[in-house]
Amino acid sequence: MDVVAYNRHAWDRKVAQGNRWTVPVGPAGIAAARRGDWHLVLTPSRPVPADWFPDLAGLDVLCLASGGGQQAPVLADAGARVTVLDNSPAQLAQDRLVADREGLDLTAVQGDMADLSAFPEGRFGLVFHPCSNCFVPDVRPVWRAAFRVLRPGGVLLAGFVNAALYVFDDAAAERGELVVRHAVPYSDLASLTEEERRRYTEKGEPLVYGHTLEDQIGGQLDAGFVLTGFYEDRDPGHPLARFLPAFAATRAVKPQGASTRGHDG
């Protein structure tokens, strides 16, 4: 199966359904941002600390797998030169909608988060990457690609899912029960039976993967990044939230003088 193509169409459907991660920021949100009253999330609910962001004035920013009109327009309004890359044309249309409505300078590019070859080395000063690498089978190419397109001293802000979320049986979780079933790393393609997988594919749900912390955090270190910040978050709507913060965010920096291609490729 072509997972990139499948998930592209799945997220286009999510836009049509009004999924919460596809609803663009409204005029009131942009007005608040223009007053300096703004925050963004990398994970379900906890705002990114303000001091994690570099000075945005005139900064080249890549919103990576971050379509939906929620983050890129706010960063553009804050003074950054923003490019948003996403796999879903419908998600990118939400960013264009806000940019046109608010007169923002924003570039939207359709593409795979693991392939940033369209951009030159050292192009950006900030890569903003909210929870989305659960939609690719291998996360390490994403970290290497982000490292390559960042300039020395550039910052990667990334959110991701702790794969513990995928250890539990989905059908039981929907009933509010936690039943351990799956091993980590997790894959909708490899961890489910064909019948179980059809529960998602027949509804057009995106295919997901649960990556190990070795690949999520160790993968950033192996790519050449230096971690300078970390926090965890919970999804209040999931029963696991009572026991474990199943989402995390990292702040990582590409060191001055670092090899563009990092340590892991």
N, C-alpha and C positions, 0 to 999 in steps of 0.2 A: 504493500500500500504506500502511496505517496502521501506521507503524513503532512508535509508542508501544504500541499494542495487541499487535502481534506480539512485541515484546521483553518485554512483560509476561508473556505466556504462556511465552516461551522461558526466562525466569528462574524461573518457577514450576516448569518441568521441571528446571532445574538444581538446585533444592532437592530434588526427588524423587530425583535422581541422586547427591546428596551432593557436589556441586562444592565445592572447598575454600573458596570465598568465601561459602558458604551454611551452613557448619557453625558453630553458635553456641558461644560461650565456655562452658566447663564450670565446675562448682562450684570446681574447684581454681584456675581462672583468676580467678574472682571473689574467692576467698579471698586470693589473692596481691594483687589490686588493693586489697583492704581493708587490707592491710599496707603499702600505698604502693608495691608492687612491680608496676608495670604499664607497658606501652608499647603503642602503636598504630601501624599502618602506613597510609600513603596510597598506597604503591606495593608491588610484590610482596614485598620482603624487608627493606628498610632502615627501622628504627624512626624515628618522628618525634622530633626532639630535644625533650627535656623543656622547654627554655626557649622553645619555640615556643608553648606553651599559656599562655593567661592563667590567672589564679586561677579555678579551677572552682567554688569553694564558692558555691552559690546562683546560678551563672551560667546564663542561658538559652542553650541550645546547640541548634543544628539540625544533625543528621546528615543530609546531603543526598545522596540516591541512595545510601544507606549501610545498607540493610537487610541482614539475615543474622545478627543477634545477636552480632556480633563487636566492634563499636565503641561503639554507643549504651549498652549495659548497663555497660560499663567506665566510661564518662564519667558515667553516672548514679551508679554506686557511688562515684565520686570526689567526688560532692557537687553535680554540675550538675543543672539542671532540663532534661531532654533531650526533644526531639522528634525522631523519626526519620521522614523522608519517603522513600518508595521507590515505584517503579512496580509492584513485584511483591507481591501479597498474601501469597504463600508466604514471601517474604523477611521481610516484616513479622511474620509469625507466629513466626519464629525469635526476633525481638526480644521479642515478647510472652511467648514461652515462658520466656526467661531472666528477664524482669521478674517473672513470676508465681512462678517457682521461687525467686528470690532476694529477693522482696519489694521490688522497685525501683519507683520512681515514674518511669514512662516513657510518653510518648505516641507512638503510631504512626499515621501519616497516609499513605494511598495517594495518589500524585500524580506528575505529570511534573516532573522537576527544573528545567525551563525555565519553569514556571508556578508561582510561589509566591504567587499572589494571595490564597490562603487566609490568609496571614499579614499582619499590619499592618506598616507601615514601622517600622524600628528595633526590631524585636521581639527580636533575638538579639544576644548578645555574642560568640558564636563560631559559625562555620559550618564543619563538618568534612566535606570532600567528597573521598573517596577516588577512585581511578581508576574512573570510570564515565561520563564525558562522551563516551567513544568510542561510546556507544550512542545519541547524538542527532546529527542531521544538521548542526545549527548550535550551536556552543558559546557564542557571544556572548550570547544571551539568558540563559544560565545565569549568566554573570558579572554581568549587569545585575540579575537577580533576586536574587542573593546580596547584591549591594551594597545594594539597596533594603531588605532585611529586616534588615541589620546596623545596629546603633546606631553613631553616631560613636565612633571608637576601637575598634570591633569588629574581630575577626580572622577572616580566611578562610584555612583550611588546605586546600590542594587538591593532589591527585595527578592526573597525566594521562600519556597515552602519547605519546611522540615519534612522529610519523607516519612516520619512517624505518622503523618496524617493518612498515608495510604496503606498502613499496616492493617487497618480495620476494614471489615466487610461493609460495603456501601449500603446494601439493603438493610442491614441491622442498624447502621448509623442513621438512616432515614427514620427509623423508629425510635431514635434516641438511645440506642444500645451500642456499646463498644465491644465488638467481637474480633479478637485478633485472628487474622487469616493470612495476610500476604507478607512476603519477604521484601526486603529492601536491597537493591534498587527495585522500584516498581515500574511496571509498564502496562497500560491498558491492552496492548497487543499481546504481551507474553504472560501476564499474571491472571487474566480473566479467561473463562471459558468462552467459546464462540457465542453461546446463547447469552451469557452475561454481557459480552461486548455489544451484542445487538441492541441491548436495552439503551445504550448510548448512541450508537451509530444510526439506528432507525429514527431517533429524535434529533439527529444532527448535532449531538453534543461533541465538543472538542475532545480529542484523545490526549491523555495526560501521562506524565512520567514523574516518578518520585526519585530524585537524585540523592545520593549519599552526601553527608556533610564533607566527606573527603573531596568529592567533586565540586561541591558548592564553595566551600571556604578554601580547601587545599588547592582547588583548581585556580582560584584567583592568585594564591601565593605562587603556584607553579608558573602561572603566566607572567609573573614578574611584579605583581602589585605588592604594596605594603599596606596592611590593614590599619586603619586609624580610628575606626569606630564600629560599634556593634550594638544592636538591641533586638529584642524579641517582641512579638505581638500575637494577639489572639483574634480569631474570628468568632464574635459572640454568637453567631448562628450555628456553630458546629458543636456537637456534644463533647468533643475532645477539649474544647476551651476550658472546661471545668478543671482539667488536670494538667494541661500542657500548652505552652505558647507554641503553636505549630507553624509560625511564620517568623522570619528573621530579616534584618536589614544590615548591610555592611557599608562602611565608607572605606574606600581604598584609593591609594594614590600611586600614580606611575612615577617612580623616582627620577629626579633630575639625573641626566646622563645615562639613563637606562637604555639598553638595546631595544630598538623599536619592537622586535618580535618576541622579547621576553625569554623566559627560561624553558618553555614547554612547547616549542615549535617555532 
